[in-house]
């Protein structure tokens, strides 16, 4: 694996995450009674990490000042971490002539 492969795993910046957290009404634990930890236990066997990571990636912006390198490598990196268009399978079926 190369350094470029590692950089392609970039998730998001702090400001990108702040927007994502605000949109998802994330609760910050500021109490001492461990209420959020108790509630988190209800989701202990729920595996949504791929969906959460994809949601975070959908809200990220290109970090202009973060990456430096050769123009062709930056272009490859930009393409690799650019948001991918979402495909609505229902609309795709209609476009292809299905009902």
N, C-alpha and C positions, 0 to 999 in steps of 0.2 A: 504494500500500500504506500501511497505517496502522501506528501504533506497536503497536496491539493485534495486528495480523497478525504483527509481529515477536515479540511476547511469546508467541504461540501456538506458536512453535518451541522453547520451553523443553524441554530434555532431561531433566535430573535434577539433584539436589543432590549434594554430596560424600558425605554419609552414604548416600544411595540408591546411588551408584556403588560405595561400599565394599562394600555387601551384594552387589551384582551381581558385582563382581570376586571376592569370596570364593566365591560360588556357582559361578563359572566357572573357579575355580582358576587365575586369571591369574598368570603368572610375572612377577616384577619383576626386571629385569636389574641385578644387582649384581656381576656378574663382569666381567673385563677381556678375556676371550677372544672376545667377540662371538658366542657360541654362539646366543643368541636371535635375533640379526639373521640369522645363517646359516639357522636354522630358519624364520624369517619369510619368507625367500626362496622357500621351497617353496609358500607361499600367495600369491605375487605376482600371479597371474592368477585368483584366486578372489574373486569379487565377492559378499560377504555383508553389505555395509554396511546395506542395508535391514533384513535379518533381525537384525543386531546392534542397530541403532537401535530396532527394535520391541521387542527383548528388554530393552533399557535402559528404555524407556518403560513396560514392563509392571511394572517394579520401583520406579517412582518414587512418591513420596507428594506430597500437596499442600503447597507451602511457605508456611505461614501468614504468616510475617513478610516474605516476599520481595516480594509484589505489593500495591500500594495503588492505590485509585482509586474511581470511582463503583461502587456496589453492582451495577448492571446490567452494567457492563463486567467486573467481577471475576467475576460469574456466567457471562458468556459465555466468559471466559478459562478458568475452572474446568471448564466443560463441554467446551471444545475440547481441553484437555490431560488430561482424565480418561481412565483406562485404558478401552479399548474391550473389550467382552466378546468372548472367543474363540469362534468357531463351529467345532464339530467336524462336518465335512461327512459323515462316516460316520454319526454319531448323527442328524444332520438328515435324511439319507436314510431312516433307519429310522423316524423320527417321521412322515415324510410318506408312509409306506407302502411304501417301496422295500425291497429285500432287501439 
